[in-house]
Amino acid sequence: MAPIPTPSADPQDAPDSYVGLAAEAAEAQARERGWGTVRALPPGAIVTMEYRSGRLNFEVSDGTVTRCWKG
Protein backbone atom coordinates (compact mmCIF):
# COMPACT_ATOMS: atom_id res chain seq x y z
CA MET A 1 0.00 0.00 0.00
CA ALA A 2 1.31 3.43 -0.91
CA PRO A 3 2.11 5.84 1.92
CA ILE A 4 -0.27 8.70 2.61
CA PRO A 5 1.41 11.94 1.51
CA THR A 6 2.05 14.60 4.12
CA PRO A 7 0.25 17.82 3.16
CA SER A 8 2.42 20.88 2.77
CA ALA A 9 2.29 23.52 5.48
CA ASP A 10 0.05 26.55 5.06
CA PRO A 11 1.84 29.83 4.34
CA GLN A 12 2.74 31.83 7.44
CA ASP A 13 0.05 34.44 6.93
CA ALA A 14 -2.64 36.10 9.07
CA PRO A 15 -6.11 35.62 7.52
CA ASP A 16 -7.41 38.73 9.31
CA SER A 17 -5.02 40.86 7.23
CA TYR A 18 -7.27 40.32 4.17
CA VAL A 19 -10.45 41.68 5.77
CA GLY A 20 -11.35 45.04 4.24
CA LEU A 21 -9.41 44.49 0.99
CA ALA A 22 -11.03 44.42 -2.43
CA ALA A 23 -11.65 40.78 -3.37
CA GLU A 24 -9.42 40.85 -6.47
CA ALA A 25 -6.53 42.47 -4.59
CA ALA A 26 -6.91 40.03 -1.70
CA GLU A 27 -6.82 37.05 -4.06
CA ALA A 28 -3.71 38.33 -5.82
CA GLN A 29 -2.00 38.97 -2.49
CA ALA A 30 -2.91 35.49 -1.19
CA ARG A 31 -1.47 33.81 -4.29
CA GLU A 32 1.73 35.88 -3.98
CA ARG A 33 2.05 34.69 -0.38
CA GLY A 34 1.84 31.05 -1.43
CA TRP A 35 -1.80 29.98 -1.05
CA GLY A 36 -2.50 27.25 -3.60
CA THR A 37 -6.27 27.62 -3.57
CA VAL A 38 -8.17 30.84 -2.93
CA ARG A 39 -11.95 30.65 -2.72
CA ALA A 40 -14.33 33.63 -2.66
CA LEU A 41 -17.79 32.96 -1.25
CA PRO A 42 -20.91 35.09 -0.79
CA PRO A 43 -22.13 35.73 2.78
CA GLY A 44 -23.96 32.76 4.24
CA ALA A 45 -22.77 30.31 1.56
CA ILE A 46 -23.13 26.67 2.46
CA VAL A 47 -19.72 24.97 2.37
CA THR A 48 -18.42 21.56 3.35
CA MET A 49 -16.55 21.28 6.63
CA GLU A 50 -13.44 19.44 5.42
CA TYR A 51 -10.14 21.16 6.04
CA ARG A 52 -7.91 21.50 2.98
CA SER A 53 -4.33 22.47 3.59
CA GLY A 54 -3.20 25.34 1.38
CA ARG A 55 -6.70 26.80 0.87
CA LEU A 56 -7.74 30.29 1.93
CA ASN A 57 -11.43 31.20 2.01
CA PHE A 58 -12.84 34.71 1.64
CA GLU A 59 -16.37 35.79 2.40
CA VAL A 60 -17.00 38.63 -0.04
CA SER A 61 -19.78 41.21 0.17
CA ASP A 62 -20.06 44.08 -2.35
CA GLY A 63 -16.58 43.28 -3.69
CA THR A 64 -14.88 43.51 -0.28
CA VAL A 65 -13.53 40.72 1.91
CA THR A 66 -15.57 40.68 5.13
CA ARG A 67 -14.21 37.43 6.60
CA CYS A 68 -11.24 35.16 5.92
CA TRP A 69 -10.25 31.69 7.19
CA LYS A 70 -7.89 28.84 6.38
CA GLY A 71 -8.94 25.48 5.04
C-alpha positions in Angstrom: 0.0 0.0 0.0 1.3 3.4 -0.9 2.1 5.8 1.9 -0.3 8.7 2.6 1.4 11.9 1.5 2.0 14.6 4.1 0.2 17.8 3.2 2.4 20.9 2.8 2.3 23.5 5.5 0.0 26.5 5.1 1.8 29.8 4.3 2.7 31.8 7.4 0.0 34.4 6.9 -2.6 36.1 9.1 -6.1 35.6 7.5 -7.4 38.7 9.3 -5.0 40.9 7.2 -7.3 40.3 4.2 -10.4 41.7 5.8 -11.4 45.0 4.2 -9.4 44.5 1.0 -11.0 44.4 -2.4 -11.7 40.8 -3.4 -9.4 40.8 -6.5 -6.5 42.5 -4.6 -6.9 40.0 -1.7 -6.8 37.0 -4.1 -3.7 38.3 -5.8 -2.0 39.0 -2.5 -2.9 35.5 -1.2 -1.5 33.8 -4.3 1.7 35.9 -4.0 2.0 34.7 -0.4 1.8 31.1 -1.4 -1.8 30.0 -1.1 -2.5 27.3 -3.6 -6.3 27.6 -3.6 -8.2 30.8 -2.9 -11.9 30.6 -2.7 -14.3 33.6 -2.7 -17.8 33.0 -1.2 -20.9 35.1 -0.8 -22.1 35.7 2.8 -24.0 32.8 4.2 -22.8 30.3 1.6 -23.1 26.7 2.5 -19.7 25.0 2.4 -18.4 21.6 3.4 -16.5 21.3 6.6 -13.4 19.4 5.4 -10.1 21.2 6.0 -7.9 21.5 3.0 -4.3 22.5 3.6 -3.2 25.3 1.4 -6.7 26.8 0.9 -7.7 30.3 1.9 -11.4 31.2 2.0 -12.8 34.7 1.6 -16.4 35.8 2.4 -17.0 38.6 0.0 -19.8 41.2 0.2 -20.1 44.1 -2.4 -16.6 43.3 -3.7 -14.9 43.5 -0.3 -13.5 40.7 1.9 -15.6 40.7 5.1 -14.2 37.4 6.6 -11.2 35.2 5.9 -10.2 31.7 7.2 -7.9 28.8 6.4 -8.9 25.5 5.0 
